[in-house]
Amino acid sequence: MNFSLAPGDRVDYTPNTAIAAGTIVVFGAGVGLADQDIPANQLGALSVRGLKRLVKATGSAITGGAKLYWDAINERVTTTVGSNAYVGIAVPAGAASADTTVLVLMGHAA
């Protein structure tokens, strides 16, 4: 089954260096996910909305509905605001402390 994205679900992005599929990119206060490889200096797209499974730290549970932020230093989502960019909310199931990922509704208003 194929799905198409509604306008606004993706933004154009041209990186200075190559970006691998699955990489989170922080641009200002925004966060996007490269669904496909984007070669350096070539136009690609970042997903800024939708359900995405993102890496989280093991050892910490995330409750459903929790606000999530991208920790660019450790390359994972966190519930800690600090200087981290808002990425979305955890879906209702959340994630157990042993889980390495969490399902995130990206772009959901904080």
Residue pairs with C-beta under 8 A, 6 or more apart in sequence:
5 47
5 50
8 48
8 49
9 47
9 48
9 49
9 50
9 107
10 32
10 45
10 46
10 47
10 48
11 30
11 32
11 45
11 46
11 48
12 43
12 44
12 45
13 19
13 25
13 27
13 32
13 34
13 38
13 43
13 44
13 45
13 46
14 38
14 41
14 42
14 43
14 44
15 25
15 38
15 40
15 41
15 44
16 40
16 41
17 40
18 37
18 38
18 39
18 40
19 25
19 34
19 37
19 38
19 44
20 34
20 37
21 34
21 35
21 36
21 37
22 33
22 34
22 35
23 33
23 34
24 31
24 32
24 33
24 34
24 54
24 70
24 72
24 75
24 87
25 31
25 32
25 33
25 34
25 46
26 70
26 72
26 85
29 85
29 86
30 48
30 85
31 48
31 70
31 85
31 86
31 87
31 106
32 46
32 47
32 48
33 46
33 47
33 48
33 52
33 54
33 106
34 44
34 46
34 47
35 45
35 46
35 47
36 44
36 45
37 44
38 44
38 45
47 106
48 106
48 107
49 106
49 107
49 108
50 105
50 106
50 107
51 91
51 103
51 104
51 105
51 106
52 103
52 104
52 106
53 101
53 102
53 103
53 104
54 68
54 76
54 77
54 87
54 101
54 102
54 104
55 75
55 76
55 77
55 100
55 101
56 62
56 76
56 77
56 78
56 95
56 99
56 100
56 101
56 102
57 74
57 76
57 78
58 97
58 98
58 99
58 100
59 97
60 79
60 97
61 94
61 95
61 96
61 97
62 68
62 77
62 79
62 90
62 94
62 95
62 102
63 90
63 94
64 90
64 91
64 92
64 93
64 94
65 89
65 90
65 92
65 94
66 79
66 89
66 90
66 94
67 79
67 81
67 86
67 89
67 110
68 77
68 78
68 79
68 86
68 87
68 88
68 89
68 90
68 102
68 104
69 77
69 78
69 79
69 80
69 81
69 82
69 84
69 85
69 86
69 87
70 76
70 77
70 78
70 84
70 85
70 86
70 87
71 77
71 78
71 80
71 84
72 84
72 85
77 87
77 102
77 104
78 84
86 110
87 104
87 106
88 104
88 105
88 106
88 107
88 108
89 104
89 105
89 108
89 110
90 102
90 103
90 104
90 105
91 102
91 103
91 104
91 105
93 103
94 102
95 101
95 102
95 103
